[in-house]
Amino acid sequence: MDMPKILYKYIPTDSIKFFFERKTICFSPSNKFNDPFEIKAKFKNIPREDIMSLISKSERSIEHFKGKYLSQHILDKSIQEAFNKSANDYGILCLSSEENIILMWSHYAENHSGLVIGIDIEKLIYFLKSKLNIPEPKIKAVSYSKFPFEINSLIDITNIVSIYFNKYEAWSYEQEWRMSFPCRAIKNSDYKPIPINGVITIPENGIQSVMFGGKTTCKTINTIKKYIANNNFNHVKLKQAIMSDSEYALIIKNYED
């Protein structure tokens, strides 16, 4: 699947300052997500030496297991614990390929009173690489399935990273794309301010559009208009999501005062 030029971030009103005043965006670790099944894997036929190596990084020490029968349940639980700990070294940006998904507006944009930000992904990637010295971030569409992602090697990092792009099929309405990279990659950047906890500066030209929801207040709209007028956001296109009178759908129009 080809990557869209523009991907969308649904946000509540309390994130407006985050985007437009601080000009930042958050790459969150997976333990901050709202789905407890995130990065849940099915481990199969893992070599024992790989298991013991990974367990040494978990909340349980190797000493904990000495003299004990390691049942498959204990092994799976310990591998998952260690895997979760390692996974939190990665920052993940969650976006959508569509800007008019009714449920997304309800769940992530404050019941249609928030905003949807259109982000130019190529410009964001260029900024991350050139200003933050981050190697090419991994970006792809999320795959949805009924069963957890299966991992049979703890050595193949490509296989392990793929788990960030797999979710339970009930989430498919989000039409999600994700961008990820190891947060460790930015610690030695010369760019200031140095990102903390995955909060990263976003370039002004990376923000391409702002869409108001059907319940976005005049106060919020005026706040956005002031930010755009007083910063380097003259290129940003303003849009409005309007509820259809004839079907369950949102109609997208250019915003007009």
Secondary structure as GFF3:
##gff-version 3
##sequence-region A 1 257
A	DSSP	beta_strand	6	11	.	.	.	ID=ss1
A	DSSP	three_ten_helix	13	15	.	.	.	ID=ss2
A	DSSP	alpha_helix	16	20	.	.	.	ID=ss3
A	DSSP	beta_strand	24	26	.	.	.	ID=ss4
A	DSSP	three_ten_helix	30	32	.	.	.	ID=ss5
A	DSSP	beta_strand	41	43	.	.	.	ID=ss6
A	DSSP	alpha_helix	48	55	.	.	.	ID=ss7
A	DSSP	alpha_helix	62	65	.	.	.	ID=ss8
A	DSSP	alpha_helix	72	87	.	.	.	ID=ss9
A	DSSP	beta_strand	90	96	.	.	.	ID=ss10
A	DSSP	alpha_helix	102	108	.	.	.	ID=ss11
A	DSSP	beta_strand	115	120	.	.	.	ID=ss12
A	DSSP	alpha_helix	121	131	.	.	.	ID=ss13
A	DSSP	beta_strand	138	141	.	.	.	ID=ss14
A	DSSP	beta_strand	143	145	.	.	.	ID=ss15
A	DSSP	beta_strand	149	151	.	.	.	ID=ss16
A	DSSP	alpha_helix	157	161	.	.	.	ID=ss17
A	DSSP	three_ten_helix	162	165	.	.	.	ID=ss18
A	DSSP	beta_strand	166	168	.	.	.	ID=ss19
A	DSSP	three_ten_helix	169	174	.	.	.	ID=ss20
A	DSSP	beta_strand	176	182	.	.	.	ID=ss21
A	DSSP	three_ten_helix	183	186	.	.	.	ID=ss22
A	DSSP	beta_strand	199	201	.	.	.	ID=ss23
A	DSSP	three_ten_helix	204	206	.	.	.	ID=ss24
A	DSSP	beta_strand	207	212	.	.	.	ID=ss25
A	DSSP	alpha_helix	218	230	.	.	.	ID=ss26
A	DSSP	beta_strand	237	243	.	.	.	ID=ss27
A	DSSP	beta_strand	250	254	.	.	.	ID=ss28
###
